[in-house]
Amino acid sequence: MSLQYAILLFIVLLASTAVRNQAILGGWTPIKNIDDPHVTEIANYAVTEHDKQTGLNLKLEKVISGETKIVNGIIYCLNISASDSNKYNIAVLERQQFRNLTSFVPLKD
């Protein structure tokens, strides 16, 4: 009887470790509501930061699609259209009150 409990305990511990590791490593999750005001705020932040870095004066037109990944914060990977009629793929890391633009590249049609 105690061997069965030991095996059951081992299986439970193994399963909980697998679930915890999966949550830590995470995966990309599609953003269901791309019109969410927070998603728009992230996109506007990226465009503003890119403008500061390049001296351009782009404006966000719309968020086309996106996904998130939980790391030590949340990485937002968004496809956007901008006022220069181009589309861009952007990545922003957000942690509590901190944001960092990590990528801003044109999308090829």
C-alpha positions, 0 to 999 in steps of 0.5 A: 500500500505504501508503495502505491502512495510513493508512486502516486506522490512521485507522479504528482511531483513530476506532473507539477514540475512539468507544469511549472517549467512550462509556465516559466518557459511559456510560449507565444499566445495570440492577442485575442483583442487587438483593439484593447487599449493597453495593446494600443498603448504599447504600440504607441509607445513603440512608435514614439520610441522609434521616432526618438531614436531615428528622428522620424515622425511616424504615427500609429495607424492600427495594430494588425495582429500580435502575440505575447510571451511571459518572461520576466515581464511580458513581451509584446510582439505586434504587427502594426501599420504606420502613417508612412503606409508601411507595416512594421513588426515591433517588440516591447518588453513590459515589466511593472512600470518599465517598458523597453522597445527591443525591435522595430523592423519593416514587414516585407509584403 
